């Protein structure tokens, strides 16, 4: 190991910080995934070509992440942005 890395590890790296770093990483990843997921939903309008994308949802599709007591053959997905 280089002496610079050894110095940083000895003076600035705390083993107690690993759970905090792990939890913050998981929360940030989950938040990013959720923002991406919600931005692809039918209620968000990205283009003027289709100002009402929620009208393109068919009867057997669901735009929700999880549905209870509802049967859908497949989930809805945005074809283009």
C-alpha positions as a Markdown table, in Angstrom:
| # | Residue | x | y | z |
|---|---|---|---|---|
| 1 | Unk | 0.0 | 0.0 | 0.0 |
| 2 | Unk | 1.1 | 3.5 | -0.6 |
| 3 | Unk | 2.0 | 5.6 | 2.4 |
| 4 | Unk | -0.7 | 8.2 | 1.6 |
| 5 | Unk | -3.5 | 5.6 | 1.6 |
| 6 | Unk | -2.1 | 4.1 | 4.8 |
| 7 | Unk | -2.1 | 7.5 | 6.5 |
| 8 | Unk | -5.7 | 8.2 | 5.4 |
| 9 | Unk | -6.8 | 4.8 | 6.6 |
| 10 | Unk | -5.1 | 5.3 | 10.0 |
| 11 | Unk | -6.2 | 8.8 | 10.7 |
| 12 | Unk | -9.5 | 9.4 | 8.8 |
| 13 | Unk | -11.2 | 6.1 | 8.3 |
| 14 | Unk | -13.4 | 4.9 | 11.2 |
| 15 | Unk | -14.7 | 1.3 | 11.2 |
| 16 | Unk | -17.8 | 2.6 | 13.1 |
| 17 | Unk | -18.8 | 4.6 | 10.0 |
| 18 | Unk | -19.3 | 1.6 | 7.8 |
| 19 | Unk | -22.9 | 0.9 | 8.9 |
| 20 | Unk | -23.8 | 4.6 | 8.4 |
| 21 | Unk | -22.2 | 4.6 | 4.9 |
| 22 | Unk | -24.1 | 1.4 | 4.0 |
| 23 | Unk | -27.4 | 2.7 | 5.2 |
| 24 | Unk | -27.0 | 6.0 | 3.4 |
| 25 | Unk | -26.0 | 4.2 | 0.2 |
| 26 | Unk | -29.0 | 2.0 | 0.3 |
| 27 | Unk | -31.4 | 4.9 | 1.0 |
| 28 | Unk | -29.8 | 7.0 | -1.8 |
| 29 | Unk | -30.1 | 4.1 | -4.2 |
| 30 | Unk | -33.7 | 3.5 | -3.3 |
| 31 | Unk | -34.6 | 7.1 | -3.6 |
| 32 | Unk | -33.0 | 7.3 | -7.0 |
| 33 | Unk | -34.8 | 4.2 | -8.2 |
| 34 | Unk | -38.1 | 5.6 | -6.9 |
| 35 | Unk | -37.6 | 8.9 | -8.6 |
| 36 | Unk | -36.8 | 7.2 | -11.9 |
| 37 | Unk | -39.8 | 4.9 | -11.5 |
| 38 | Unk | -42.2 | 7.7 | -10.8 |
| 39 | Unk | -40.8 | 9.8 | -13.6 |
| 40 | Unk | -41.8 | 7.1 | -16.1 |
| 41 | Unk | -45.4 | 6.9 | -14.9 |
| 42 | Unk | -48.4 | 8.0 | -17.1 |
| 43 | Unk | -49.1 | 11.1 | -15.0 |
| 44 | Unk | -45.8 | 12.8 | -16.1 |
| 45 | Unk | -45.9 | 14.5 | -19.5 |
| 46 | Unk | -42.5 | 14.8 | -21.1 |
| 47 | Unk | -43.4 | 15.7 | -24.7 |
| 48 | Unk | -46.2 | 17.7 | -26.3 |
| 49 | Unk | -46.7 | 14.9 | -28.9 |
| 50 | Unk | -48.8 | 13.0 | -26.4 |
| 51 | Unk | -50.3 | 15.5 | -23.9 |
| 52 | Unk | -52.4 | 12.8 | -22.2 |
| 53 | Unk | -50.4 | 9.6 | -21.8 |
| 54 | Unk | -52.8 | 8.2 | -19.3 |
| 55 | Unk | -55.3 | 7.7 | -22.1 |
| 56 | Unk | -53.0 | 5.1 | -23.7 |
| 57 | Unk | -53.3 | 2.6 | -20.8 |
| 58 | Unk | -55.3 | -0.4 | -21.9 |
| 59 | Unk | -57.9 | -2.2 | -19.7 |
| 60 | Unk | -55.6 | -5.1 | -18.8 |
| 61 | Unk | -52.5 | -3.0 | -17.9 |
| 62 | Unk | -51.5 | -1.5 | -14.6 |
| 63 | Unk | -49.1 | 1.5 | -14.1 |
| 64 | Unk | -48.7 | 0.7 | -10.4 |
| 65 | Unk | -45.7 | -0.8 | -8.7 |
| 66 | Unk | -47.8 | -3.2 | -6.7 |
| 67 | Unk | -51.5 | -4.0 | -6.9 |
| 68 | Unk | -53.7 | -5.8 | -4.4 |
| 69 | Unk | -56.8 | -7.7 | -5.5 |
| 70 | Unk | -56.4 | -6.6 | -9.1 |
| 71 | Unk | -55.4 | -8.9 | -12.0 |
| 72 | Unk | -53.6 | -7.4 | -14.9 |
| 73 | Unk | -51.9 | -9.3 | -17.7 |
| 74 | Unk | -48.9 | -7.1 | -17.7 |
| 75 | Unk | -47.6 | -3.7 | -16.5 |
| 76 | Unk | -47.8 | -0.5 | -18.5 |
| 77 | Unk | -44.6 | 1.0 | -19.8 |
| 78 | Unk | -43.8 | 4.2 | -21.6 |
| 79 | Unk | -42.8 | 3.6 | -25.2 |
| 80 | Unk | -40.9 | 6.8 | -25.7 |
| 81 | Unk | -40.0 | 10.0 | -23.9 |
